[in-house]
């Protein structure tokens, strides 16, 4: 029961904080770190934390980059 509540709250928190930073590198880096942490947590539930961390880091870096580009007005 605790995992059922904890994982969605963690994912929502990380999505909210994905774009932290003021430069493209900072935003992509913070997204990658938070994505890796979340991915490792979710991956550990399925006995594959390493793969989850890698997928989460990639998704987080992409998310941080997209937030940066949106903030700069390059994409809608």
N, CA, C and O atoms as a CHARMM CRD file, in Angstrom:
* protein
*
  304
    1    1 UNK  N      0.82100  -1.19200   0.00000 PROA 1      0.00000
    2    1 UNK  CA     0.00000   0.00000   0.00000 PROA 1      0.00000
    3    1 UNK  C      0.86200   1.25200   0.00000 PROA 1      0.00000
    4    1 UNK  O      0.52500   2.22300  -0.67700 PROA 1      0.00000
    5    2 UNK  N      1.96400   1.25600   0.74000 PROA 2      0.00000
    6    2 UNK  CA     2.82500   2.42500   0.80500 PROA 2      0.00000
    7    2 UNK  C      3.44600   2.72000  -0.55300 PROA 2      0.00000
    8    2 UNK  O      3.53300   3.88400  -0.94400 PROA 2      0.00000
    9    3 UNK  N      3.87900   1.69800  -1.28100 PROA 3      0.00000
   10    3 UNK  CA     4.48500   1.89900  -2.60100 PROA 3      0.00000
   11    3 UNK  C      3.48100   2.47700  -3.58700 PROA 3      0.00000
   12    3 UNK  O      3.83400   3.29800  -4.43400 PROA 3      0.00000
   13    4 UNK  N      2.25500   2.05400  -3.47800 PROA 4      0.00000
   14    4 UNK  CA     1.22800   2.53000  -4.39400 PROA 4      0.00000
   15    4 UNK  C      1.05000   4.03500  -4.24700 PROA 4      0.00000
   16    4 UNK  O      0.78600   4.71400  -5.24000 PROA 4      0.00000
   17    5 UNK  N      1.18300   4.56800  -3.06200 PROA 5      0.00000
   18    5 UNK  CA     1.05400   5.99700  -2.82300 PROA 5      0.00000
   19    5 UNK  C      2.36500   6.73900  -3.06900 PROA 5      0.00000
   20    5 UNK  O      2.35800   7.84400  -3.61100 PROA 5      0.00000
   21    6 UNK  N      3.48000   6.14500  -2.67900 PROA 6      0.00000
   22    6 UNK  CA     4.77700   6.81600  -2.71800 PROA 6      0.00000
   23    6 UNK  C      5.27700   7.08100  -4.13300 PROA 6      0.00000
   24    6 UNK  O      5.76500   8.17600  -4.41300 PROA 6      0.00000
   25    7 UNK  N      5.16900   6.12700  -5.01100 PROA 7      0.00000
   26    7 UNK  CA     5.71000   6.25700  -6.36900 PROA 7      0.00000
   27    7 UNK  C      5.04300   7.38800  -7.14600 PROA 7      0.00000
   28    7 UNK  O      5.76200   8.19700  -7.73200 PROA 7      0.00000
   29    8 UNK  N      3.71000   7.49700  -7.18800 PROA 8      0.00000
   30    8 UNK  CA     3.11800   8.62300  -7.93300 PROA 8      0.00000
   31    8 UNK  C      3.47900   9.98200  -7.34300 PROA 8      0.00000
   32    8 UNK  O      3.67000  10.94400  -8.08700 PROA 8      0.00000
   33    9 UNK  N      3.57400  10.07300  -6.04100 PROA 9      0.00000
   34    9 UNK  CA     3.96000  11.34600  -5.41400 PROA 9      0.00000
   35    9 UNK  C      5.39800  11.69700  -5.78100 PROA 9      0.00000
   36    9 UNK  O      5.69300  12.85800  -6.06500 PROA 9      0.00000
   37   10 UNK  N      6.28500  10.72800  -5.78000 PROA 10     0.00000
   38   10 UNK  CA     7.67500  10.95900  -6.15800 PROA 10     0.00000
   39   10 UNK  C      7.77700  11.39100  -7.61300 PROA 10     0.00000
   40   10 UNK  O      8.50100  12.33600  -7.92600 PROA 10     0.00000
   41   11 UNK  N      7.07400  10.72400  -8.49100 PROA 11     0.00000
   42   11 UNK  CA     7.11300  11.06600  -9.91500 PROA 11     0.00000
   43   11 UNK  C      6.57200  12.47100 -10.14000 PROA 11     0.00000
   44   11 UNK  O      7.15500  13.23500 -10.90900 PROA 11     0.00000
   45   12 UNK  N      5.48000  12.82600  -9.49200 PROA 12     0.00000
   46   12 UNK  CA     4.91100  14.16700  -9.62300 PROA 12     0.00000
   47   12 UNK  C      5.87800  15.22900  -9.11700 PROA 12     0.00000
   48   12 UNK  O      6.02200  16.28200  -9.73800 PROA 12     0.00000
   49   13 UNK  N      6.53300  14.96600  -8.00900 PROA 13     0.00000
   50   13 UNK  CA     7.51900  15.90800  -7.47500 PROA 13     0.00000
   51   13 UNK  C      8.68100  16.09500  -8.43000 PROA 13     0.00000
   52   13 UNK  O      9.12400  17.22200  -8.64900 PROA 13     0.00000
   53   14 UNK  N      9.17500  15.02600  -8.99500 PROA 14     0.00000
   54   14 UNK  CA    10.29700  15.12300  -9.92100 PROA 14     0.00000
   55   14 UNK  C      9.90600  15.83100 -11.21100 PROA 14     0.00000
   56   14 UNK  O     10.70000  16.58900 -11.76600 PROA 14     0.00000
   57   15 UNK  N      8.70300  15.59300 -11.68900 PROA 15     0.00000
   58   15 UNK  CA     8.26600  16.29800 -12.88700 PROA 15     0.00000
   59   15 UNK  C      8.14200  17.79400 -12.62900 PROA 15     0.00000
   60   15 UNK  O      8.40700  18.60500 -13.51600 PROA 15     0.00000
   61   16 UNK  N      7.74600  18.15300 -11.43200 PROA 16     0.00000
   62   16 UNK  CA     7.63000  19.55900 -11.07600 PROA 16     0.00000
   63   16 UNK  C      8.99600  20.22500 -11.02400 PROA 16     0.00000
   64   16 UNK  O      9.13300  21.38200 -11.42300 PROA 16     0.00000
   65   17 UNK  N      9.99900  19.52200 -10.54300 PROA 17     0.00000
   66   17 UNK  CA    11.33500  20.09000 -10.35400 PROA 17     0.00000
   67   17 UNK  C     12.28800  19.84000 -11.51300 PROA 17     0.00000
   68   17 UNK  O     13.45800  20.21500 -11.43600 PROA 17     0.00000
   69   18 UNK  N     11.81700  19.22100 -12.57400 PROA 18     0.00000
   70   18 UNK  CA    12.70100  18.83300 -13.67300 PROA 18     0.00000
   71   18 UNK  C     13.46000  20.00500 -14.25400 PROA 18     0.00000
   72   18 UNK  O     14.63600  19.86000 -14.58500 PROA 18     0.00000
   73   19 UNK  N     12.83700  21.15100 -14.39100 PROA 19     0.00000
   74   19 UNK  CA    13.47200  22.28200 -15.05400 PROA 19     0.00000
   75   19 UNK  C     14.22300  23.22200 -14.14200 PROA 19     0.00000
   76   19 UNK  O     14.38300  24.39000 -14.49700 PROA 19     0.00000
   77   20 UNK  N     14.69200  22.78900 -12.99300 PROA 20     0.00000
   78   20 UNK  CA    15.42000  23.67500 -12.08800 PROA 20     0.00000
   79   20 UNK  C     16.75300  24.09100 -12.70400 PROA 20     0.00000
   80   20 UNK  O     17.46400  23.26300 -13.27400 PROA 20     0.00000
   81   21 UNK  N     17.08600  25.35800 -12.59000 PROA 21     0.00000
   82   21 UNK  CA    18.32500  25.89300 -13.12800 PROA 21     0.00000
   83   21 UNK  C     18.03700  27.09100 -14.00300 PROA 21     0.00000
   84   21 UNK  O     16.88200  27.41600 -14.27900 PROA 21     0.00000
   85   22 UNK  N     19.10000  27.74300 -14.43700 PROA 22     0.00000
   86   22 UNK  CA    18.89700  28.93100 -15.27500 PROA 22     0.00000
   87   22 UNK  C     19.53300  28.79400 -16.65100 PROA 22     0.00000
   88   22 UNK  O     19.21600  29.57600 -17.54800 PROA 22     0.00000
   89   23 UNK  N     20.41300  27.83000 -16.84100 PROA 23     0.00000
   90   23 UNK  CA    21.02000  27.61100 -18.15400 PROA 23     0.00000
   91   23 UNK  C     20.55400  26.27200 -18.70900 PROA 23     0.00000
   92   23 UNK  O     19.99000  25.44700 -17.99100 PROA 23     0.00000
   93   24 UNK  N     20.79600  26.07700 -19.97800 PROA 24     0.00000
   94   24 UNK  CA    20.38800  24.82200 -20.61100 PROA 24     0.00000
   95   24 UNK  C     21.06000  23.63200 -19.93300 PROA 24     0.00000
   96   24 UNK  O     20.40500  22.62600 -19.66000 PROA 24     0.00000
   97   25 UNK  N     22.34900  23.73700 -19.66200 PROA 25     0.00000
   98   25 UNK  CA    23.07900  22.65000 -19.01800 PROA 25     0.00000
   99   25 UNK  C     22.58800  22.35000 -17.62300 PROA 25     0.00000
  100   25 UNK  O     22.48800  21.18600 -17.23600 PROA 25     0.00000
  101   26 UNK  N     22.27800  23.39400 -16.85600 PROA 26     0.00000
  102   26 UNK  CA    21.77700  23.18100 -15.49700 PROA 26     0.00000
  103   26 UNK  C     20.41600  22.50600 -15.51300 PROA 26     0.00000
  104   26 UNK  O     20.15400  21.60400 -14.71700 PROA 26     0.00000
  105   27 UNK  N     19.56000  22.93700 -16.40900 PROA 27     0.00000
  106   27 UNK  CA    18.22000  22.34900 -16.47200 PROA 27     0.00000
  107   27 UNK  C     18.27800  20.89700 -16.94600 PROA 27     0.00000
  108   27 UNK  O     17.59600  20.03500 -16.39200 PROA 27     0.00000
  109   28 UNK  N     19.07500  20.62900 -17.95100 PROA 28     0.00000
  110   28 UNK  CA    19.20500  19.25400 -18.43400 PROA 28     0.00000
  111   28 UNK  C     19.87800  18.38500 -17.37200 PROA 28     0.00000
  112   28 UNK  O     19.48500  17.23500 -17.17400 PROA 28     0.00000
  113   29 UNK  N     20.87400  18.91800 -16.69800 PROA 29     0.00000
  114   29 UNK  CA    21.57700  18.16000 -15.65200 PROA 29     0.00000
  115   29 UNK  C     20.69700  17.84900 -14.46000 PROA 29     0.00000
  116   29 UNK  O     20.70100  16.72500 -13.95900 PROA 29     0.00000
  117   30 UNK  N     19.93400  18.84500 -13.99700 PROA 30     0.00000
  118   30 UNK  CA    19.05400  18.59200 -12.85900 PROA 30     0.00000
  119   30 UNK  C     17.95800  17.60900 -13.24400 PROA 30     0.00000
  120   30 UNK  O     17.56100  16.76600 -12.43900 PROA 30     0.00000
  121   31 UNK  N     17.47100  17.71900 -14.47100 PROA 31     0.00000
  122   31 UNK  CA    16.47000  16.76200 -14.93600 PROA 31     0.00000
  123   31 UNK  C     17.02800  15.36000 -14.99500 PROA 31     0.00000
  124   31 UNK  O     16.34800  14.40300 -14.62400 PROA 31     0.00000
  125   32 UNK  N     18.26600  15.22500 -15.46100 PROA 32     0.00000
  126   32 UNK  CA    18.89400  13.90000 -15.54600 PROA 32     0.00000
  127   32 UNK  C     19.08600  13.29500 -14.16000 PROA 32     0.00000
  128   32 UNK  O     18.83600  12.10500 -13.96700 PROA 32     0.00000
  129   33 UNK  N     19.52000  14.08900 -13.20200 PROA 33     0.00000
  130   33 UNK  CA    19.72500  13.56400 -11.84300 PROA 33     0.00000
  131   33 UNK  C     18.41600  13.13100 -11.20100 PROA 33     0.00000
  132   33 UNK  O     18.32900  12.05500 -10.61000 PROA 33     0.00000
  133   34 UNK  N     17.41200  13.96700 -11.31900 PROA 34     0.00000
  134   34 UNK  CA    16.12700  13.60200 -10.72300 PROA 34     0.00000
  135   34 UNK  C     15.48400  12.42400 -11.46100 PROA 34     0.00000
  136   34 UNK  O     14.85000  11.56700 -10.84600 PROA 34     0.00000
  137   35 UNK  N     15.65500  12.39300 -12.76700 PROA 35     0.00000
  138   35 UNK  CA    15.13300  11.26700 -13.53400 PROA 35     0.00000
  139   35 UNK  C     15.83000   9.96500 -13.17700 PROA 35     0.00000
  140   35 UNK  O     15.18800   8.91900 -13.07900 PROA 35     0.00000
  141   36 UNK  N     17.13600  10.02600 -12.98300 PROA 36     0.00000
  142   36 UNK  CA    17.88100   8.82100 -12.60800 PROA 36     0.00000
  143   36 UNK  C     17.43900   8.31400 -11.24000 PROA 36     0.00000
  144   36 UNK  O     17.28400   7.10900 -11.04100 PROA 36     0.00000
  145   37 UNK  N     17.23800   9.23100 -10.30000 PROA 37     0.00000
  146   37 UNK  CA    16.79400   8.81500  -8.96500 PROA 37     0.00000
  147   37 UNK  C     15.41100   8.18700  -9.02300 PROA 37     0.00000
  148   37 UNK  O     15.17500   7.13600  -8.42800 PROA 37     0.00000
  149   38 UNK  N     14.51200   8.81900  -9.72900 PROA 38     0.00000
  150   38 UNK  CA    13.16000   8.27100  -9.85400 PROA 38     0.00000
  151   38 UNK  C     13.14100   6.97000 -10.62600 PROA 38     0.00000
  152   38 UNK  O     12.42200   6.03700 -10.26800 PROA 38     0.00000
  153   39 UNK  N     13.93400   6.90400 -11.69000 PROA 39     0.00000
  154   39 UNK  CA    14.00200   5.68400 -12.48000 PROA 39     0.00000
  155   39 UNK  C     14.57300   4.52500 -11.68900 PROA 39     0.00000
  156   39 UNK  O     14.11100   3.39200 -11.82100 PROA 39     0.00000
  157   40 UNK  N     15.57300   4.80100 -10.86600 PROA 40     0.00000
  158   40 UNK  CA    16.15000   3.74700 -10.02900 PROA 40     0.00000
  159   40 UNK  C     15.13200   3.24700  -9.01400 PROA 40     0.00000
  160   40 UNK  O     15.04600   2.04900  -8.74000 PROA 40     0.00000
  161   41 UNK  N     14.36400   4.17800  -8.45900 PROA 41     0.00000
  162   41 UNK  CA    13.34500   3.78200  -7.49200 PROA 41     0.00000
  163   41 UNK  C     12.27600   2.91600  -8.14700 PROA 41     0.00000
  164   41 UNK  O     11.93300   1.85100  -7.63400 PROA 41     0.00000
  165   42 UNK  N     11.76100   3.36700  -9.25900 PROA 42     0.00000
  166   42 UNK  CA    10.73100   2.59300  -9.95600 PROA 42     0.00000
  167   42 UNK  C     11.31500   1.28300 -10.48300 PROA 42     0.00000
  168   42 UNK  O     10.66000   0.24200 -10.42500 PROA 42     0.00000
  169   43 UNK  N     12.53900   1.33500 -10.99400 PROA 43     0.00000
  170   43 UNK  CA    13.18400   0.12000 -11.48800 PROA 43     0.00000
  171   43 UNK  C     13.44000  -0.90200 -10.39800 PROA 43     0.00000
  172   43 UNK  O     13.39500  -2.10600 -10.65000 PROA 43     0.00000
  173   44 UNK  N     13.71000  -0.43100  -9.18800 PROA 44     0.00000
  174   44 UNK  CA    13.96500  -1.36100  -8.08900 PROA 44     0.00000
  175   44 UNK  C     12.70400  -2.14400  -7.72300 PROA 44     0.00000
  176   44 UNK  O     12.79200  -3.25100  -7.19200 PROA 44     0.00000
  177   45 UNK  N     11.54600  -1.57600  -8.00400 PROA 45     0.00000
  178   45 UNK  CA    10.30900  -2.29900  -7.73600 PROA 45     0.00000
  179   45 UNK  C     10.14700  -3.48400  -8.67200 PROA 45     0.00000
  180   45 UNK  O      9.46500  -4.45600  -8.34800 PROA 45     0.00000
  181   46 UNK  N     10.78300  -3.39500  -9.84600 PROA 46     0.00000
  182   46 UNK  CA    10.71800  -4.51300 -10.79800 PROA 46     0.00000
  183   46 UNK  C     12.05300  -5.25300 -10.87400 PROA 46     0.00000
  184   46 UNK  O     12.30100  -5.98600 -11.83100 PROA 46     0.00000
  185   47 UNK  N     12.89800  -5.07100  -9.88800 PROA 47     0.00000
  186   47 UNK  CA    14.18700  -5.75800  -9.75700 PROA 47     0.00000
  187   47 UNK  C     15.17700  -5.38000 -10.85700 PROA 47     0.00000
  188   47 UNK  O     16.00300  -6.20500 -11.24900 PROA 47     0.00000
  189   48 UNK  N     15.10700  -4.14500 -11.36100 PROA 48     0.00000
  190   48 UNK  CA    16.06400  -3.69600 -12.36600 PROA 48     0.00000
  191   48 UNK  C     16.32100  -2.20100 -12.19300 PROA 48     0.00000
  192   48 UNK  O     15.94200  -1.39900 -13.04600 PROA 48     0.00000
  193   49 UNK  N     16.96400  -1.83200 -11.09200 PROA 49     0.00000
  194   49 UNK  CA    17.19400  -0.43000 -10.77000 PROA 49     0.00000
  195   49 UNK  C     18.14300   0.24000 -11.75700 PROA 49     0.00000
  196   49 UNK  O     17.97400   1.42100 -12.06100 PROA 49     0.00000
  197   50 UNK  N     19.12900  -0.48300 -12.26100 PROA 50     0.00000
  198   50 UNK  CA    20.09700   0.09900 -13.19700 PROA 50     0.00000
  199   50 UNK  C     19.45400   0.55200 -14.49100 PROA 50     0.00000
  200   50 UNK  O     19.69800   1.66400 -14.96100 PROA 50     0.00000
  201   51 UNK  N     18.64000  -0.30300 -15.05900 PROA 51     0.00000
  202   51 UNK  CA    17.95000   0.05600 -16.30300 PROA 51     0.00000
  203   51 UNK  C     16.97800   1.20600 -16.05300 PROA 51     0.00000
  204   51 UNK  O     16.86200   2.10600 -16.88400 PROA 51     0.00000
  205   52 UNK  N     16.28700   1.18600 -14.93200 PROA 52     0.00000
  206   52 UNK  CA    15.36700   2.26700 -14.59300 PROA 52     0.00000
  207   52 UNK  C     16.09100   3.59300 -14.44800 PROA 52     0.00000
  208   52 UNK  O     15.59000   4.62900 -14.88300 PROA 52     0.00000
  209   53 UNK  N     17.28000   3.56400 -13.83200 PROA 53     0.00000
  210   53 UNK  CA    18.05900   4.79300 -13.66500 PROA 53     0.00000
  211   53 UNK  C     18.51000   5.34400 -15.01300 PROA 53     0.00000
  212   53 UNK  O     18.46600   6.55400 -15.23300 PROA 53     0.00000
  213   54 UNK  N     18.93800   4.47100 -15.90900 PROA 54     0.00000
  214   54 UNK  CA    19.36600   4.93100 -17.23500 PROA 54     0.00000
  215   54 UNK  C     18.21300   5.54100 -18.03500 PROA 54     0.00000
  216   54 UNK  O     18.36100   6.59600 -18.65200 PROA 54     0.00000
  217   55 UNK  N     17.08500   4.87500 -18.01500 PROA 55     0.00000
  218   55 UNK  CA    15.91400   5.39000 -18.73100 PROA 55     0.00000
  219   55 UNK  C     15.46100   6.70000 -18.10100 PROA 55     0.00000
  220   55 UNK  O     15.14000   7.65500 -18.80900 PROA 55     0.00000
  221   56 UNK  N     15.43400   6.74700 -16.78000 PROA 56     0.00000
  222   56 UNK  CA    15.02000   7.96600 -16.08400 PROA 56     0.00000
  223   56 UNK  C     15.95800   9.12400 -16.33900 PROA 56     0.00000
  224   56 UNK  O     15.51100  10.26100 -16.49200 PROA 56     0.00000
  225   57 UNK  N     17.25900   8.85400 -16.38800 PROA 57     0.00000
  226   57 UNK  CA    18.23100   9.92400 -16.64600 PROA 57     0.00000
  227   57 UNK  C     18.03800  10.49700 -18.04800 PROA 57     0.00000
  228   57 UNK  O     18.07900  11.71400 -18.23400 PROA 57     0.00000
  229   58 UNK  N     17.83100   9.63600 -19.02000 PROA 58     0.00000
  230   58 UNK  CA    17.59900  10.11400 -20.38500 PROA 58     0.00000
  231   58 UNK  C     16.32700  10.92700 -20.49700 PROA 58     0.00000
  232   58 UNK  O     16.31300  11.99100 -21.11500 PROA 58     0.00000
  233   59 UNK  N     15.25700  10.42400 -19.89900 PROA 59     0.00000
  234   59 UNK  CA    13.98100  11.13800 -19.94500 PROA 59     0.00000
  235   59 UNK  C     14.06700  12.46200 -19.18800 PROA 59     0.00000
  236   59 UNK  O     13.50700  13.46600 -19.62800 PROA 59     0.00000
  237   60 UNK  N     14.76400  12.46600 -18.05500 PROA 60     0.00000
  238   60 UNK  CA    14.90900  13.69200 -17.27400 PROA 60     0.00000
  239   60 UNK  C     15.73400  14.74500 -17.98600 PROA 60     0.00000
  240   60 UNK  O     15.40300  15.93000 -17.94600 PROA 60     0.00000
  241   61 UNK  N     16.81300  14.31800 -18.64000 PROA 61     0.00000
  242   61 UNK  CA    17.65100  15.26300 -19.39300 PROA 61     0.00000
  243   61 UNK  C     16.85900  15.87000 -20.55200 PROA 61     0.00000
  244   61 UNK  O     16.93100  17.07400 -20.80100 PROA 61     0.00000
  245   62 UNK  N     16.11400  15.03500 -21.24800 PROA 62     0.00000
  246   62 UNK  CA    15.28400  15.53300 -22.34000 PROA 62     0.00000
  247   62 UNK  C     14.22300  16.49300 -21.81200 PROA 62     0.00000
  248   62 UNK  O     13.97700  17.53900 -22.41200 PROA 62     0.00000
  249   63 UNK  N     13.60300  16.14600 -20.70700 PROA 63     0.00000
  250   63 UNK  CA    12.60300  17.02900 -20.10300 PROA 63     0.00000
  251   63 UNK  C     13.18100  18.36400 -19.69200 PROA 63     0.00000
  252   63 UNK  O     12.56900  19.40500 -19.93500 PROA 63     0.00000
  253   64 UNK  N     14.35700  18.35300 -19.07100 PROA 64     0.00000
  254   64 UNK  CA    15.01200  19.59800 -18.67600 PROA 64     0.00000
  255   64 UNK  C     15.37100  20.45600 -19.86900 PROA 64     0.00000
  256   64 UNK  O     15.22300  21.67800 -19.82100 PROA 64     0.00000
  257   65 UNK  N     15.84000  19.83900 -20.93300 PROA 65     0.00000
  258   65 UNK  CA    16.17500  20.57100 -22.15500 PROA 65     0.00000
  259   65 UNK  C     14.92500  21.19600 -22.77200 PROA 65     0.00000
  260   65 UNK  O     14.94700  22.35400 -23.18800 PROA 65     0.00000
  261   66 UNK  N     13.84200  20.43200 -22.83100 PROA 66     0.00000
  262   66 UNK  CA    12.60900  20.95200 -23.41000 PROA 66     0.00000
  263   66 UNK  C     12.02600  22.09600 -22.58400 PROA 66     0.00000
  264   66 UNK  O     11.50500  23.06200 -23.14000 PROA 66     0.00000
  265   67 UNK  N     12.11400  21.98700 -21.26400 PROA 67     0.00000
  266   67 UNK  CA    11.65600  23.08900 -20.40900 PROA 67     0.00000
  267   67 UNK  C     12.49500  24.33200 -20.67300 PROA 67     0.00000
  268   67 UNK  O     11.95600  25.43500 -20.75400 PROA 67     0.00000
  269   68 UNK  N     13.79700  24.16700 -20.80500 PROA 68     0.00000
  270   68 UNK  CA    14.68300  25.29600 -21.08900 PROA 68     0.00000
  271   68 UNK  C     14.31700  25.96700 -22.41200 PROA 68     0.00000
  272   68 UNK  O     14.23400  27.19200 -22.49500 PROA 68     0.00000
  273   69 UNK  N     14.10100  25.16500 -23.42900 PROA 69     0.00000
  274   69 UNK  CA    13.75800  25.73000 -24.73200 PROA 69     0.00000
  275   69 UNK  C     12.39700  26.42500 -24.70600 PROA 69     0.00000
  276   69 UNK  O     12.20300  27.43600 -25.38000 PROA 69     0.00000
  277   70 UNK  N     11.47700  25.89600 -23.94600 PROA 70     0.00000
  278   70 UNK  CA    10.17100  26.53100 -23.80500 PROA 70     0.00000
  279   70 UNK  C     10.28700  27.87600 -23.07200 PROA 70     0.00000
  280   70 UNK  O      9.65200  28.85900 -23.45300 PROA 70     0.00000
  281   71 UNK  N     11.09700  27.89900 -22.03100 PROA 71     0.00000
  282   71 UNK  CA    11.29900  29.13800 -21.27000 PROA 71     0.00000
  283   71 UNK  C     11.93400  30.21400 -22.13700 PROA 71     0.00000
  284   71 UNK  O     11.64200  31.40000 -21.98300 PROA 71     0.00000
  285   72 UNK  N     12.79100  29.79900 -23.03800 PROA 72     0.00000
  286   72 UNK  CA    13.45700  30.75000 -23.93600 PROA 72     0.00000
  287   72 UNK  C     12.55800  31.17600 -25.09600 PROA 72     0.00000
  288   72 UNK  O     12.90600  32.09200 -25.84200 PROA 72     0.00000
  289   73 UNK  N     11.41500  30.52800 -25.25500 PROA 73     0.00000
  290   73 UNK  CA    10.48600  30.86800 -26.32500 PROA 73     0.00000
  291   73 UNK  C     10.79800  30.20900 -27.64500 PROA 73     0.00000
  292   73 UNK  O     10.23400  30.59800 -28.66800 PROA 73     0.00000
  293   74 UNK  N     11.67500  29.22700 -27.66100 PROA 74     0.00000
  294   74 UNK  CA    12.03400  28.54300 -28.90500 PROA 74     0.00000
  295   74 UNK  C     10.98600  27.52400 -29.32900 PROA 74     0.00000
  296   74 UNK  O     10.86600  27.22500 -30.51700 PROA 74     0.00000
  297   75 UNK  N     10.22500  26.98700 -28.38100 PROA 75     0.00000
  298   75 UNK  CA     9.15200  26.05400 -28.70000 PROA 75     0.00000
  299   75 UNK  C      7.92100  26.44800 -27.91000 PROA 75     0.00000
  300   75 UNK  O      8.01900  27.09100 -26.86500 PROA 75     0.00000
  301   76 UNK  N      6.76800  26.06000 -28.41300 PROA 76     0.00000
  302   76 UNK  CA     5.51300  26.38900 -27.71100 PROA 76     0.00000
  303   76 UNK  C      5.08500  25.28300 -26.82400 PROA 76     0.00000
  304   76 UNK  O      4.05400  25.38700 -26.16000 PROA 76     0.00000
